[in-house]
Each structure stands twice: as structure tokens, then as C-alpha cells.
Amino acid sequence: MTKLTMVSLGAALAVAVSGCASAPAPKYVMMPGPTARPFSAAVIANGIIYLSGQIGLDSTGKLPPGGIGPETKQALENIKAVLALQGASMSDVIHCTVMLADISEWGAMNTVYMTYFPTNPPSRSAFGTQGLALGARTEIECQAVVPAKK
């Protein structure tokens, strides 16, 4: 790499870093419910809502009976609720990551997941794990754009 290229990269980095200093501070959205968790439900920064992974806990703090289908539905309802608190909806979601306790349940999860994104589905990654918090079958995290003010 030439000296000129190094100086140019350094100058570009300095401009990028200085531009970040004027960005608004991130907004932290606390987890709803009676149980304190060591993470935020979402963090909003630079026009993006970064949602923490949601498992299918219902309002009582329990996983619904019935396995992957009901748990996927509840996890997505939880995501929908966190988005609604920010004036956003599922149509604002741009990416999801789906973690499965058993990758063989991918098809069953997908059947429910598709009903939440009937058109213009977000990009997505999915992978199997060796276990999820509280014995959940799935955990889903998303990123969404902050909707324009109307």
C-alpha cells in the first residue's frame, strides 16, 4: 500500500469517526414484564431498531405448549409488540436471525414465520443450536427501520 493510499484511508476514517460524534445517542428500550433481564428489548441507533432475540414467552413468563409452532407464533408476537412501542410494524423489519434448538424443525417454524411476512419478506439467517434459553425451541432477533414520521 502506498503512502498516499494510507493517508487517504486515514483521512476517510477520521471523517467517518468525526461524523459519528454528531449522531444522536442510542435509545434503549427496556424489556417489558415483571422479570428483569440483563439486556434491552431493543436499541435504536442511526435509524435502525435492533431487537434482542425473542423466545416464545407469553405474558405469564411461560412457553406455550405445543412446541415449535406455538413458540414461533409467540416469539413473533413479542417482536411485533416491541416494534409497536416504537411506532413500527413487521413491515419495517429488514432482517431476522432465527435460532432453532433443532434444525429439523426449520420447516414447521417457517410455516408460522411466513404468515408474519406475507409480502416483501426481510432477509434472514437461520441456524441450529445446542440449546436456547429457558428450554425454548426457537429464538428470533430482528432489525427494523425506524418508520418515517407521518
C-alpha positions as semicolon CSV with decimal commas, in nm:
position;residue;x (nm);y (nm);z (nm)
1;M;0,000;0,000;0,000
2;T;0,144;0,338;-0,093
3;K;0,190;0,625;0,149
4;L;-0,076;0,828;-0,038
5;T;-0,326;0,544;-0,004
6;M;-0,252;0,513;0,370
7;V;-0,303;0,888;0,418
8;S;-0,627;0,877;0,217
9;L;-0,760;0,586;0,424
10;G;-0,662;0,764;0,744
11;A;-0,837;1,082;0,635
12;A;-1,151;0,890;0,538
13;L;-1,153;0,713;0,874
14;A;-1,112;1,043;1,059
15;V;-1,408;1,191;0,869
16;A;-1,620;0,880;0,937
17;V;-1,537;0,882;1,308
18;S;-1,596;1,255;1,346
19;G;-1,929;1,215;1,164
20;C;-2,035;0,955;1,422
21;A;-1,977;1,200;1,705
22;S;-2,274;1,409;1,589
23;A;-2,512;1,114;1,565
24;P;-2,787;1,108;1,827
25;A;-2,725;0,889;2,130
26;P;-2,878;0,541;2,110
27;K;-3,220;0,493;2,271
28;Y;-3,258;0,187;2,493
29;V;-3,596;0,016;2,518
30;M;-3,626;-0,190;2,836
31;M;-3,774;-0,538;2,842
32;P;-4,143;-0,537;2,935
33;G;-4,272;-0,765;3,205
34;P;-4,207;-0,845;3,567
35;T;-3,877;-1,028;3,522
36;A;-3,564;-0,816;3,493
37;R;-3,328;-0,930;3,218
38;P;-2,967;-0,816;3,164
39;F;-3,040;-0,672;2,817
40;S;-3,265;-0,421;2,643
41;A;-3,565;-0,528;2,436
42;A;-3,427;-0,304;2,163
43;V;-3,172;-0,036;2,095
44;I;-3,245;0,233;1,838
45;A;-2,945;0,389;1,667
46;N;-2,898;0,573;1,338
47;G;-3,248;0,495;1,211
48;I;-3,237;0,122;1,288
49;I;-3,421;-0,068;1,562
50;Y;-3,203;-0,358;1,682
51;L;-3,429;-0,604;1,863
52;S;-3,293;-0,855;2,109
53;G;-3,377;-1,216;2,040
54;Q;-3,726;-1,313;2,150
55;I;-3,834;-1,656;2,260
56;G;-4,197;-1,755;2,286
57;L;-4,262;-1,649;2,644
58;D;-4,621;-1,538;2,698
59;S;-4,737;-1,267;2,939
60;T;-4,714;-1,512;3,231
61;G;-4,348;-1,585;3,151
62;K;-4,419;-1,937;3,026
63;L;-4,356;-2,106;2,693
64;P;-4,680;-2,209;2,521
65;P;-4,749;-2,581;2,493
66;G;-4,726;-2,746;2,154
67;G;-4,364;-2,695;2,053
68;I;-4,211;-2,505;1,766
69;G;-4,531;-2,372;1,600
70;P;-4,685;-2,202;1,903
71;E;-4,343;-2,084;2,024
72;T;-4,263;-1,927;1,686
73;K;-4,601;-1,751;1,685
74;Q;-4,547;-1,613;2,036
75;A;-4,189;-1,504;1,963
76;L;-4,311;-1,312;1,657
77;E;-4,598;-1,160;1,858
78;N;-4,339;-1,045;2,113
79;I;-4,134;-0,886;1,832
80;K;-4,448;-0,720;1,696
81;A;-4,521;-0,573;2,042
82;V;-4,170;-0,430;2,086
83;L;-4,188;-0,277;1,737
84;A;-4,530;-0,126;1,811
85;L;-4,384;0,054;2,114
86;Q;-4,158;0,235;1,867
87;G;-4,435;0,310;1,616
88;A;-4,304;0,037;1,385
89;S;-4,457;-0,280;1,243
90;M;-4,350;-0,608;1,092
91;S;-4,337;-0,438;0,750
92;D;-4,045;-0,227;0,882
93;V;-3,834;-0,539;0,955
94;I;-3,534;-0,566;0,724
95;H;-3,351;-0,871;0,865
96;C;-3,416;-1,159;1,104
97;T;-3,193;-1,423;1,256
98;V;-3,370;-1,742;1,363
99;M;-3,208;-1,982;1,607
100;L;-3,355;-2,329;1,641
101;A;-3,293;-2,582;1,916
102;D;-3,336;-2,846;1,643
103;I;-3,271;-2,751;1,280
104;S;-3,507;-3,029;1,170
105;E;-3,793;-2,802;1,291
106;W;-3,699;-2,538;1,030
107;G;-3,997;-2,624;0,807
108;A;-4,251;-2,608;1,090
109;M;-4,106;-2,276;1,209
110;N;-4,113;-2,142;0,853
111;T;-4,483;-2,223;0,814
112;V;-4,566;-1,985;1,101
113;Y;-4,292;-1,731;1,018
114;M;-4,422;-1,678;0,662
115;T;-4,762;-1,565;0,793
116;Y;-4,593;-1,263;0,957
117;F;-4,419;-1,157;0,634
118;P;-4,670;-1,232;0,355
119;T;-4,511;-0,979;0,115
120;N;-4,160;-0,835;0,092
121;P;-4,007;-1,070;0,350
122;P;-3,693;-0,946;0,522
123;S;-3,356;-1,106;0,463
124;R;-3,298;-1,391;0,706
125;S;-3,046;-1,629;0,851
126;A;-3,137;-1,948;1,037
127;F;-2,924;-2,198;1,221
128;G;-2,947;-2,484;1,468
129;T;-2,808;-2,453;1,818
130;Q;-2,731;-2,685;2,105
131;G;-2,994;-2,526;2,324
132;L;-3,173;-2,199;2,387
133;A;-3,263;-2,002;2,699
134;L;-3,536;-2,144;2,922
135;G;-3,570;-2,456;2,706
136;A;-3,716;-2,266;2,411
137;R;-3,740;-2,430;2,066
138;T;-3,669;-2,102;1,879
139;E;-3,531;-1,753;1,933
140;I;-3,576;-1,479;1,675
141;E;-3,396;-1,146;1,659
142;C;-3,464;-0,871;1,407
143;Q;-3,355;-0,535;1,280
144;A;-3,610;-0,285;1,151
145;V;-3,600;0,065;1,010
146;V;-3,745;0,344;1,221
147;P;-4,058;0,444;1,029
148;A;-4,078;0,796;0,889
149;K;-4,283;1,037;1,096
150;K;-4,627;1,097;0,944
